[in-house]
Amino acid sequence: MPLNNSALIVKCPTCKKPVPWLAEQIFKPFCCERCKLIDLGEWAMEEKRIPCQALDELADEFDETQYH
């Protein structure tokens, strides 16, 4: 938090509107429920994802370390 007691301002991930990081701002980091739901829909439709190793590769590694 800033030292001067002013609210931290972040950009809404969806529309880029400035959003104060306050307890009263119930949709933070989003500016509103609409932007929050747009983001959720993008994750649900797999338009957004977190890069990771494929599950079959992880399973192969687990099998190899388990028995060697």
DSSP file (Angstrom, degrees, kcal/mol; ACC not computed):
  #  RESIDUE AA STRUCTURE BP1 BP2  ACC     N-H-->O    O-->H-N    N-H-->O    O-->H-N    TCO  KAPPA ALPHA  PHI   PSI    X-CA   Y-CA   Z-CA
    1    1 A M              0   0    0      0, 0.0     6,-0.1     0, 0.0     4,-0.0   0.000 360.0 360.0 360.0 148.6    0.0    0.0    0.0
    2    2 A P    >   -     0   0    0      0, 0.0     3,-0.9     0, 0.0     6,-0.1  -0.317 360.0-128.0 -63.5 150.9    1.1    3.5   -0.6
    3    3 A L  T 3  S+     0   0    0      1,-0.2     0, 0.0     2,-0.1     0, 0.0   0.693 101.0  67.9 -74.9 -19.0    2.6    5.3    2.4
    4    4 A N  T 3  S-     0   0    0      2,-0.1    -1,-0.2     1,-0.1     3,-0.1   0.212 109.0-114.4 -89.6  16.9    0.4    8.4    2.1
    5    5 A N  S <  S+     0   0    0     -3,-0.9     2,-0.2     1,-0.2    -2,-0.1   0.545  72.4 134.2  64.0  10.6   -2.9    6.5    3.0
    6    6 A S        -     0   0    0      1,-0.1    -1,-0.2     3,-0.0    -2,-0.1  -0.594  65.1 -93.2 -85.1 155.2   -4.4    6.9   -0.5
    7    7 A A        -     0   0    0     -2,-0.2     2,-0.3    -3,-0.1    15,-0.1  -0.375  35.9-113.8 -68.8 141.3   -5.9    3.9   -2.2
    8    8 A L        -     0   0    0     13,-0.5    13,-3.4    -2,-0.1     2,-0.5  -0.567  31.5-143.7 -67.8 135.6   -3.8    1.8   -4.5
    9    9 A I  E     +A   20   0A   0     -2,-0.3     2,-0.3    11,-0.2    -1,-0.0  -0.928  22.0 177.8-109.3 126.0   -5.2    2.2   -8.0
   10   10 A V  E     -A   19   0A   0      9,-2.8     9,-3.3    -2,-0.5     2,-0.4  -0.818  30.6-110.4-118.9 161.8   -5.2   -0.9  -10.3
   11   11 A K  E     -A   18   0A   0     -2,-0.3     6,-0.1     7,-0.2     5,-0.0  -0.788  34.5-110.4 -93.2 135.4   -6.5   -1.3  -13.8
   12   12 A C     >  -     0   0    0      5,-2.5     4,-1.9    -2,-0.4    18,-0.2  -0.454  24.6-135.5 -58.3 127.9   -9.5   -3.5  -14.4
   13   13 A P  T  4 S+     0   0    0      0, 0.0    -1,-0.2     0, 0.0    17,-0.1   0.751  99.2  41.4 -61.3 -23.2   -8.2   -6.6  -16.2
   14   14 A T  T  4 S+     0   0    0      3,-0.1    16,-0.1     1,-0.0    -2,-0.0   0.932 133.8  10.5 -90.7 -54.6  -11.1   -6.5  -18.6
   15   15 A C  T  4 S-     0   0    0      2,-0.1    15,-0.0     0, 0.0    -1,-0.0   0.529  89.2-126.7-108.1  -8.0  -11.7   -2.9  -19.6
   16   16 A K     <  +     0   0    0     -4,-1.9     3,-0.1     1,-0.2    14,-0.0   0.562  54.4 152.0  72.6  10.9   -8.6   -1.2  -18.1
   17   17 A K        -     0   0    0     -6,-0.1    -5,-2.5     1,-0.1    -1,-0.2  -0.469  55.9 -99.3 -67.4 142.2  -10.6    1.3  -16.1
   18   18 A P  E     -A   11   0A   0      0, 0.0    -7,-0.2     0, 0.0    -1,-0.1  -0.436  42.5-168.8 -65.3 135.6   -8.9    2.5  -12.9
   19   19 A V  E     -A   10   0A   0     -9,-3.3    -9,-2.8    -2,-0.1     2,-0.3  -0.990  18.5-131.2-129.5 123.4  -10.1    0.7   -9.8
   20   20 A P  E     -A    9   0A   0      0, 0.0     2,-1.6     0, 0.0   -11,-0.2  -0.562  20.2-129.3 -72.6 136.2   -9.3    1.8   -6.2
   21   21 A W        +     0   0    0    -13,-3.4   -13,-0.5    -2,-0.3     2,-0.3  -0.630  58.2 137.8 -87.8  82.0   -8.2   -1.2   -4.1
   22   22 A L    >   -     0   0    0     -2,-1.6     3,-1.2   -15,-0.1     6,-0.2  -0.880  67.3-116.6-126.3 155.9  -10.6   -0.6   -1.2
   23   23 A A  T 3  S+     0   0    0     -2,-0.3    -1,-0.1     1,-0.3     5,-0.1   0.838 115.8  58.9 -58.9 -33.3  -12.7   -2.9    0.9
   24   24 A E  T 3  S+     0   0    0      1,-0.1     2,-1.5     2,-0.1    -1,-0.3   0.714  83.3  86.2 -70.9 -20.3  -15.8   -1.2   -0.4
   25   25 A Q    X   -     0   0    0     -3,-1.2     3,-1.4     1,-0.2    -1,-0.1  -0.645  60.8-179.0 -83.4  89.8  -14.8   -2.1   -4.0
   26   26 A I  T 3  S+     0   0    0     -2,-1.5    -1,-0.2     1,-0.3     6,-0.1   0.664  73.7  50.0 -72.2 -18.0  -16.5   -5.6   -4.0
   27   27 A F  T >  S+     0   0    0      3,-0.2     3,-2.5     4,-0.1    -1,-0.3   0.343  90.3 177.9-101.5   7.8  -15.5   -6.6   -7.5
   28   28 A K  T <   +     0   0    0     -3,-1.4     3,-0.1     1,-0.4    -7,-0.0  -0.221  64.7  28.6 -55.6 141.2  -11.8   -5.7   -7.2
   29   29 A P  T 3  S+     0   0    0      0, 0.0    -1,-0.4     0, 0.0     2,-0.2  -0.985 122.3  65.6 -83.5   5.3   -9.7   -6.1   -9.2
   30   30 A F  S <  S-     0   0    0     -3,-2.5    -3,-0.2   -18,-0.2     3,-0.1  -0.527  77.2-135.3 -85.6 155.4  -12.6   -5.6  -11.7
   31   31 A C  S    S-     0   0    0     -2,-0.2     2,-0.3     1,-0.1    -4,-0.1   0.754  81.4  -4.3 -80.6 -24.1  -14.5   -2.4  -11.9
   32   32 A C  S  > S-     0   0    0     -5,-0.2     4,-1.8     1,-0.1    -1,-0.1  -0.959  76.5 -93.8-159.1 171.6  -17.9   -4.0  -12.0
   33   33 A E  H  > S+     0   0    0     -2,-0.3     4,-2.6     1,-0.2     5,-0.2   0.872 118.6  59.8 -62.7 -37.5  -19.7   -7.4  -12.0
   34   34 A R  H  > S+     0   0    0      1,-0.2     4,-2.2     2,-0.2    -1,-0.2   0.933 106.7  45.4 -58.0 -48.0  -20.0   -7.3  -15.8
   35   35 A C  H  > S+     0   0    0      1,-0.2     4,-2.1     2,-0.2    -1,-0.2   0.881 112.0  53.0 -64.6 -37.3  -16.2   -7.2  -16.2
   36   36 A K  H  X S+     0   0    0     -4,-1.8     4,-2.3     1,-0.2    -1,-0.2   0.917 110.9  46.5 -62.7 -43.3  -15.8   -9.9  -13.7
   37   37 A L  H  X S+     0   0    0     -4,-2.6     4,-2.4     2,-0.2    -2,-0.2   0.845 108.7  54.9 -70.8 -34.0  -18.3  -12.2  -15.5
   38   38 A I  H  X S+     0   0    0     -4,-2.2     4,-1.9    -5,-0.2    -1,-0.2   0.938 110.6  46.7 -61.0 -46.0  -16.6  -11.4  -18.9
   39   39 A D  H  X S+     0   0    0     -4,-2.1     4,-2.0     1,-0.2    -2,-0.2   0.923 111.4  50.8 -62.2 -45.1  -13.3  -12.6  -17.4
   40   40 A L  H  X S+     0   0    0     -4,-2.3     4,-2.6     1,-0.2    -1,-0.2   0.907 108.9  52.1 -59.4 -42.3  -14.9  -15.7  -15.9
   41   41 A G  H  X S+     0   0    0     -4,-2.4     4,-2.3     1,-0.2    -1,-0.2   0.868 106.3  53.9 -62.2 -37.8  -16.5  -16.6  -19.3
   42   42 A E  H  <>S+     0   0    0     -4,-1.9     5,-2.7     2,-0.2     6,-1.2   0.894 111.2  45.4 -64.8 -39.4  -13.1  -16.3  -21.0
   43   43 A W  H ><5S+     0   0    0     -4,-2.0     3,-1.4     4,-0.2    -2,-0.2   0.919 112.7  51.0 -67.4 -42.5  -11.6  -18.8  -18.5
   44   44 A A  H 3<5S+     0   0    0     -4,-2.6    -2,-0.2     1,-0.3    -1,-0.2   0.857 111.0  47.6 -64.0 -35.2  -14.6  -21.1  -18.9
   45   45 A M  T 3<5S-     0   0    0     -4,-2.3    -1,-0.3    -5,-0.2    -2,-0.2   0.369 115.4-118.9 -86.1   5.5  -14.3  -21.1  -22.7
   46   46 A E  T < 5S+     0   0    0     -3,-1.4    -3,-0.2     2,-0.1    -2,-0.1   0.768  77.3 129.8  60.5  29.3  -10.5  -21.7  -22.3
   47   47 A E  S   <S+     0   0    0     -5,-2.7     2,-0.4    -6,-0.2    -4,-0.2   0.738  75.2  42.1 -77.0 -24.5   -9.7  -18.5  -24.0
   48   48 A K  S    S+     0   0    0     -6,-1.2     2,-0.3    -9,-0.1    -2,-0.1  -0.928  74.9 160.3-117.3 145.4   -7.4  -17.9  -21.0
   49   49 A R        -     0   0    0     -2,-0.4    -6,-0.0    -3,-0.0     0, 0.0  -0.986  40.1-115.5-159.0 158.9   -5.2  -20.5  -19.4
   50   50 A I        -     0   0    0     -2,-0.3     2,-0.0     1,-0.0    -2,-0.0  -0.879  40.9-118.0 -97.3 122.9   -2.2  -20.9  -17.2
   51   51 A P        +     0   0    0      0, 0.0     2,-0.3     0, 0.0    -1,-0.0  -0.347  50.9 147.4 -62.9 136.6    0.7  -22.5  -19.1
   52   52 A C        -     0   0    0     -2,-0.0     2,-0.2     0, 0.0     3,-0.1  -0.961  51.4 -75.7-157.9 172.8    1.8  -25.8  -17.6
   53   53 A Q        -     0   0    0     -2,-0.3     5,-0.0     1,-0.1     0, 0.0  -0.521  59.8 -97.0 -74.9 142.9    3.1  -29.2  -18.4
   54   54 A A     >  -     0   0    0     -2,-0.2     4,-2.0     1,-0.1     3,-0.3  -0.274  27.7-123.0 -61.2 145.9    0.7  -31.6  -20.0
   55   55 A L  H  > S+     0   0    0      1,-0.2     4,-2.4     2,-0.2     5,-0.2   0.860 110.8  55.5 -60.7 -37.6   -1.0  -34.1  -17.6
   56   56 A D  H  > S+     0   0    0      1,-0.2     4,-2.0     2,-0.2    -1,-0.2   0.871 107.6  50.1 -66.0 -34.2    0.2  -37.1  -19.6
   57   57 A E  H  > S+     0   0    0     -3,-0.3     4,-2.2     2,-0.2    -1,-0.2   0.902 110.6  49.5 -67.1 -40.8    3.8  -35.9  -19.3
   58   58 A L  H  X S+     0   0    0     -4,-2.0     4,-2.4     2,-0.2    -2,-0.2   0.899 109.6  51.7 -63.9 -40.2    3.4  -35.4  -15.6
   59   59 A A  H  X S+     0   0    0     -4,-2.4     4,-2.4     2,-0.2    -1,-0.2   0.907 109.0  50.7 -63.5 -41.8    1.9  -39.0  -15.3
   60   60 A D  H  X S+     0   0    0     -4,-2.0     4,-2.1     1,-0.2    -2,-0.2   0.922 110.9  48.6 -61.7 -44.0    4.9  -40.4  -17.1
   61   61 A E  H  X S+     0   0    0     -4,-2.2     4,-2.3     1,-0.2     5,-0.2   0.893 110.2  51.6 -63.3 -40.2    7.3  -38.6  -14.8
   62   62 A F  H  X S+     0   0    0     -4,-2.4     4,-2.0     1,-0.2    -1,-0.2   0.926 109.7  49.6 -63.0 -44.8    5.4  -39.8  -11.7
   63   63 A D  H  X S+     0   0    0     -4,-2.4     4,-1.3     1,-0.2    -1,-0.2   0.901 112.0  48.8 -60.5 -41.7    5.6  -43.4  -13.0
   64   64 A E  H  X S+     0   0    0     -4,-2.1     4,-0.5     1,-0.2    -1,-0.2   0.900 115.0  42.3 -67.6 -41.6    9.4  -43.1  -13.6
   65   65 A T  H  < S+     0   0    0     -4,-2.3     3,-0.2     1,-0.2    -1,-0.2   0.783 109.5  59.6 -77.6 -25.6   10.2  -41.6  -10.2
   66   66 A Q  H  < S+     0   0    0     -4,-2.0    -1,-0.2    -5,-0.2    -2,-0.2   0.854 116.6  28.3 -70.4 -35.0    7.9  -43.9   -8.3
   67   67 A Y  H  <        0   0    0     -4,-1.3    -1,-0.2    -5,-0.2    -2,-0.2   0.277 360.0 360.0-115.8  10.4    9.6  -47.1   -9.4
   68   68 A H     <        0   0    0     -4,-0.5    -2,-0.1    -3,-0.2    -1,-0.1   0.400 360.0 360.0-118.9 360.0   13.2  -46.2  -10.0
